[in-house]
Structures are given as C-alpha cells and as structure tokens.
Amino acid sequence: MSLRLVEVHKAFGSKQILKGFTLEVREGETLALIGASGSGKSVALKHIIGLLQPDAGEVWVDGRRIADLERSELYEVRRNVGYVFQFAALFDSMTVGENVGMGLRRIPGMSEAEIQERVRESLRLVDLPGFEDRYPAELSGGQKKRAGLARAIATHPKYVLYDEPTTGLDPLTKTVIDRLTIRMRKELNVTGVAVTHDMDSAYRMADRIAMLHDGRVRFVGTPAEIQKTEDRVVRGFIEGRPELVGEYQ
C-alpha cells in the first residue's frame, strides 16, 4: 500500500478527534474521505505529510514510517506529496507563475529555464495556459483552485492531497475541478486523497470512498457500494438524513 494510517489517535486538549483511525490508500487510486464537519478529515490528511504527529498509532508513506524520519528525510517525503489547500492559499503579492514555481525553487539543480517550463506545463494541465503573469486577485474562484492544483503538481509528486477542493464553487466549476482530479490520476499517475463534503464530487472523482465517523473509518468502498450500503449512519450522511445518523451519536 502507498499510504497507511494505522490506529491513529489524535486529541486537541480534552477533545479526542481521531480514535483509532485506520486507512489504506492504494497506489494509483483517488480515495475520497467524507464525514461531518469537525469529524477530523483534514486532521487525518495533515498526518500524512507530518504537519501533525499522532498521539498514538502509525503513519506510513511508501513503506517509511513518518515518525522515524529525520527532518531531511521528512522533507524528501513531502517533495513527493502535493497539497491542494481548501482556499487555494495563493500568495497575493506573487504572480500565478511565481506561486506555481515555489516548490520547484527548493529542488536542487533546477535551472530557471527548467522551472519556467515546468510552470507552463503545470498550468496547461489545469487549463490555465498563459496565466503566468496574472495575480491571484485577477482570478475567479475556480481559477484560483486550478492554480493551487498546478502548484501542487508542479514538482511531479507521487501523491496529491486535496483538502475540500470544491468548497465554495458553483456546480459547473465543481465538475471542472473533479475532471481535473481525474486527469491528474490518468495523465500523471498520481495517487490522490480528497477530503470533501460534496457527495456528487466524491461519486465523480473517487475510485473508493471512506467515511470518517466518531474518530474511526466507518465505511470504505466504491461509489456503487456506498450507495447500496445498509449502514444507517452512512446512509444518513450521504442522503442528508440526520434522523438516521442521530440514532448512533
């Protein structure tokens, strides 16, 4: 398995967020992680790249346990992981090209010409050719999301983590982002984990869907399997029926 979180526990003060969270992500797939607001989806995501350390449990990336890595080794792992932030997190004072090229400038030995070519390639892949000299303030919400995705893939990562990639977007733009996520898997062969509340997006882009509930994975399966599940908590969430979920809270 490419990514594994095993019996991960995480608390902030007295609030226990993850309570034995276990999840395996297969190489080459896109897995959607769903669950209620505040259930710990983004917290789980941040453990993969070592932004958070578990109170207990293990996180493995490419057969390497994150807790065992020296700082330089952790940076090496992070170079293989692209992260798409919820609100794009572009720097307003920098052009789109400068934002996309940020990670490339940390790679030893890359020339300026190589960086610029990689920036152009990444923007082309997200359908933003020629946007290098624009500033974030000149972009629509969907374009900012795409620029954030271009930055995440510019280093040619093996993995891409998507934190609420379609939040705040209209239905048409959501579909565009979902299709780009599928393109990343097909054209770049990246393994993806997407945190989302949007079930339409999850059904479109994911090979498998995992639901986080009460600090643990409640369900893992294909989009077709989750739509057929008899689990009342899972059904309550995906159908928007809180009366079903409430019986198990």
N, C-alpha and C positions, 0 to 999 in steps of 0.2 A: 504494500500500500504506500502511496505517496505521502499522505498526511494522516497522522493518527493522534487523536486526543484520547487518553485512557484514564478513566476515573478522575477527571479533573474537578477539583473543588476550588471555589473562589468566593471570598467574602469581603465586603467593604464595611468595616466596623462590625456591627451586630447583624447586618443584612447578608444572608447567605444567598449568593446569586447562582453559582454552579454547585451541584450536589452529587458529583459522580458522573459528570458529563463524558460520554464516550462516543466517538465518531471516527469513522474511517472514510477517507475520500480516495477514490480510485484514480489511477493515473489516466489522464485524458478526458475525464468527465467534468461536467459542470454540475455541482450539487447546490441546491437552494436550501438555505436554512431559514425556516419560518418559525413564528411564535409571537406571542403577545408582546406589546411594548413593555420594556423593562424586564423581559424574561432572561436576558443575558446573551443575546445573539452576537452583538458587537463585542462583548466581553470575550466570548469564545474565540471570535475572529482574531482579536489582538494577542491572544496567547500563541497563535501560530507563528508570529514573527517576533515574539519575545518582548512586545510592548508591555505585556503583563506576565507575571510569573504565577503559576498556580500555588495555592496553599498546600495542596496535595495532588498527586496524580502526575502524569507524564504527557509531554508533547513531543512528537517525533516528526521530523521533516526529512524525507529522503534517507531514512534509516539512521538519522542522527538525533539524539535526544537533546532538545534545546537547553535544558538545564545543565548539561555537561560542557557546553561550548564556551570557549574563551571569547572575549569581546571581538577579536578579529574574525573568529570563526562565525560568530553570530552575524556580523556584517556581511560575510560571504553568503550566508543563507539568505539574508534579506535582499541581496542583489538578485537572487533568483525568484523573488516574490514581488509582484506588482500590487499596489494597494490603491483602489479607487475609493476615495472618500465620499461620504454621504452628500456633501455640498460642493464637490469638486476640489475645494481648498486650493484654488489657484492664487498666486500672489499678484495682487492688483497692480503693483509697480513694475511688474515684468511682462514682457510680451508673451504671447502664446508660445512662440518658439523657445524663448528662454525658460518658460515653465516646463515645457516638454523635455528640454535638454538637461534639466537639473541633475537627474540621476546619472546621465552619461558623463558629466564632468567629474564624477567621482571614480570613474573607471580608469585605472592607469593605462597610459599608452594610446588613448583615443585622440586622434588629431581633430582640429576644428572642422576640417572638411568632412571627416567621418561623422562627427556629431551632427553637423547640419544635414547630411544625407539621411541619417537615422531619424532626425526630427521630421524631415519631409516625408519619409516612408511611413512613420507612425501617424502623421496627420492624414495621409492618404488613406490609410487603413480604416480610419474613423470618419471618412468622408468630409475632411476639412482641408483639402489641398489649398495652398496659398494663404493660409491663415497665420503664418509665422509672425508677421509684423503687427498683428492686431493685439489689442489689450483686452483683458477679461471684461471690462466694462462695456466693450463693444459687442459682446456675445450674448445670445439668448441663453435661457436656462439649459436647453438641450445641447447647445453648442459647448457650453461650459462643461457639461457632463462628458461630452465626447473628447474635449481637450484633456480632461482629467484621465480619461481612459487612454488617450495617446501617451500621456506621461507615464502611466503605469506599464505600458507595453514597450516603451522605447528601449529599455535595457534588455529586451528579448528574454523576459522571465519565463521560468517553467510554470509558475503558478500566478494566478491573479485572484485577489480577494476583493470582492465588490461589497461595499457597505451601503445598503439601500440605494442602488444605482438609479432607480426610477422615482425616488421621492420628489414630489412637487412638480412632476411633469404631466402634461396633458396626455390623453390616451394615444394619440398618434406618435408623439415623441417617445413615449414609453415603448411602443412597438419597435421604433428605430433602435433604441438602446438595447432592447432584447435581441434584435437581429445582429447587432454588432457583437454582443456577447457570444452568440452562436458562431459568428465569423472568427472570433479570436480562437475558439476551440478548433475550428476546421482549418484555418489558414496558418495559425501559429502553433497549433497542437498544445495549447496551454491547458492546465488543469485549473478549474475555477471553483471558488466557493462564494456564493452570493447570498448575503443576508437581505431578506425582503419581507414586507407585509403584503405585497401585491400578488395574489394567487394567480391572476391572469399571466403575469410575468413569469412566475415560477413554472407554470404549466408550459409556457412557450420555450423557455431557455434551458430548463434543467433536465438532465438525464435522470437524476434522482432528487427527491425532496426529503429533508429531515425536519421534524418538528421538535422544538425545544419547549418543554413544559415542566414547571416545577423543578428546574435545575438539571433536568436529565433529558436525553433524547427519548421522546415518547413514540416516535414512528420514523421509519426510514423505508422508502420505496419509490417506485417510478411514479410519474404523474398519474398514469392509469390506475395504479394500485392505491394511491392515496384517495382517489375519487371513489373507490369502491370499498374503502375501509368501513368496518362496523364500529370502530372505536369512537365513542360518543364525544370525547374531548377533541379528538382530531376533526371529526365532522363538524362539531360546533364552531371550531375556528375557521375552517376552510369555507363553511357555508354562512358564516356570520350569525350564528345562533347561540348567543350567550347562555340561554337557558340549558343547553346541553353541557357546556363547559362548567357552569356553576355547580352542578351536582358533584364535581370532582375536585373543587377548590377547597 
